[in-house]
Amino acid sequence: MTAVLVTDTLVAGYGEASVLAGISLTLDEGKTLALLGRNGTGKTTFVNTLAGVTTHHSGSIHLLGKDVTKLRADRRAAAGIGWVPQERNIFKSLTVEENMTAIARPGMWNLERIYQMFPRLKERRKNLGNQLSGGEQQMLAVGRALMVNPKLLLLDEPTEGLAPIIVDELLAAIQRITQGEGMSAIIIEQKAKKVLPLSDDAVILDRGAIVYQGKSADLLADESLLGQHLAVEKAARH
Ligand SMILES: Nc1ncnc2c1ncn2[C@@H]1O[C@H](COP(=O)(O)OP(=O)(O)OP(=O)(O)O)[C@@H](O)[C@H]1O
């Protein structure tokens, strides 16, 4: 199998401070990785390092065999890294459609396919970015990243702050994009039990280092491991 992403002993952070303490992982093409861990363990820093917006200290990043470690963020996007940051960064004064066409690159993902995936975006295509609900903004952020036709999609807590029904709608769409269409992806998510069923591999970070690496299905079945490393959401009691 071809690896879409290989990081080797990656150390990075902000200025002189290192947050990542040597991350080595491989993601095969077409697979989805759930990136888990408690608050402040370095998940966002890892994804931001892949996107090229932190300070690189040592180690390497290869995307489909190409060394992208030293590339600037815009060059990484062009090389195939599609990034949906935690802040979403929607252009507020552009319409939904303009947000997506502004940065489009040719490939299988175009407006028509994204509207199929997110019918809500089609309904809202003439609305401005600042007229959207949180869930619609997140769908737009995912749609916009897909318009670049990336090789690897990075999703930083896509469901954060969304109503439960919207969380399910968004995760179902993400599953159609990844497992359905074969997009390789890394998803940061607080709700382990929501993301593990729709991912292949799982990594848990603690203090900038990998403390678990394995199959999502195995982690999902291991309550004690989940409890040890993650704030596991309890079943609702009535
Ligand atoms: N811009 C920054 N400058 C300096 N340190 C930062 C910056 N952003 C994050 N950090 C530090 O890096 C460490 C890891 O933070 P990071 O946001 O990567 O964790 P996380 O696992 O994504 O947590 P969360 O779930 O809260 O987003 C924390 O100690 C944090 O204080």
Ligand as a Chemical Component Dictionary entry (heavy atoms), coordinates in Angstrom:
data_LIG
# 
_chem_comp.id                   LIG 
_chem_comp.type                 NON-POLYMER 
_chem_comp.pdbx_formal_charge   0 
_chem_comp.three_letter_code    LIG 
# 
loop_
_chem_comp_atom.comp_id 
_chem_comp_atom.atom_id 
_chem_comp_atom.alt_atom_id 
_chem_comp_atom.type_symbol 
_chem_comp_atom.charge 
_chem_comp_atom.model_Cartn_x 
_chem_comp_atom.model_Cartn_y 
_chem_comp_atom.model_Cartn_z 
_chem_comp_atom.pdbx_ordinal 
LIG N1  N1  N 0 0.424  29.621 19.525 1  
LIG C1  C1  C 0 1.000  28.979 20.556 2  
LIG N2  N2  N 0 2.132  29.463 21.126 3  
LIG C2  C2  C 0 2.726  28.817 22.153 4  
LIG N3  N3  N 0 2.268  27.661 22.677 5  
LIG C3  C3  C 0 1.158  27.134 22.162 6  
LIG C4  C4  C 0 0.461  27.765 21.077 7  
LIG N4  N4  N 0 -0.618 26.987 20.767 8  
LIG C5  C5  C 0 -0.584 25.948 21.624 9  
LIG N5  N5  N 0 0.476  26.025 22.448 10 
LIG C6  C6  C 0 0.831  25.056 23.500 11 
LIG O1  O1  O 0 1.075  23.794 22.913 12 
LIG C7  C7  C 0 0.582  22.749 23.719 13 
LIG C8  C8  C 0 -0.305 21.850 22.905 14 
LIG O2  O2  O 0 -1.447 22.559 22.455 15 
LIG P1  P1  P 0 -2.398 22.029 21.301 16 
LIG O3  O3  O 0 -3.373 23.120 20.987 17 
LIG O4  O4  O 0 -1.582 21.484 20.208 18 
LIG O5  O5  O 0 -3.135 20.828 22.045 19 
LIG P2  P2  P 0 -4.464 20.054 21.655 20 
LIG O6  O6  O 0 -4.194 18.637 22.015 21 
LIG O7  O7  O 0 -4.846 20.351 20.270 22 
LIG O8  O8  O 0 -5.495 20.650 22.680 23 
LIG P3  P3  P 0 -6.997 21.184 22.460 24 
LIG O9  O9  O 0 -7.842 19.974 22.407 25 
LIG O10 O10 O 0 -7.223 21.998 23.687 26 
LIG O11 O11 O 0 -7.009 21.992 21.193 27 
LIG C9  C9  C 0 -0.130 23.401 24.908 28 
LIG O12 O12 O 0 0.734  23.352 26.002 29 
LIG C10 C10 C 0 -0.327 24.825 24.447 30 
LIG O13 O13 O 0 -0.290 25.701 25.534 31 
# 
loop_
_chem_comp_bond.comp_id 
_chem_comp_bond.atom_id_1 
_chem_comp_bond.atom_id_2 
_chem_comp_bond.value_order 
_chem_comp_bond.pdbx_ordinal 
LIG N1  C1  SING 1  
LIG C1  N2  SING 2  
LIG C1  C4  DOUB 3  
LIG N2  C2  DOUB 4  
LIG C2  N3  SING 5  
LIG N3  C3  DOUB 6  
LIG C3  C4  SING 7  
LIG C3  N5  SING 8  
LIG C4  N4  SING 9  
LIG N4  C5  DOUB 10 
LIG C5  N5  SING 11 
LIG N5  C6  SING 12 
LIG C6  O1  SING 13 
LIG C6  C10 SING 14 
LIG O1  C7  SING 15 
LIG C7  C8  SING 16 
LIG C7  C9  SING 17 
LIG C8  O2  SING 18 
LIG O2  P1  SING 19 
LIG P1  O3  DOUB 20 
LIG P1  O4  SING 21 
LIG P1  O5  SING 22 
LIG O5  P2  SING 23 
LIG P2  O6  DOUB 24 
LIG P2  O7  SING 25 
LIG P2  O8  SING 26 
LIG O8  P3  SING 27 
LIG P3  O9  DOUB 28 
LIG P3  O10 SING 29 
LIG P3  O11 SING 30 
LIG C9  O12 SING 31 
LIG C9  C10 SING 32 
LIG C10 O13 SING 33 
# 
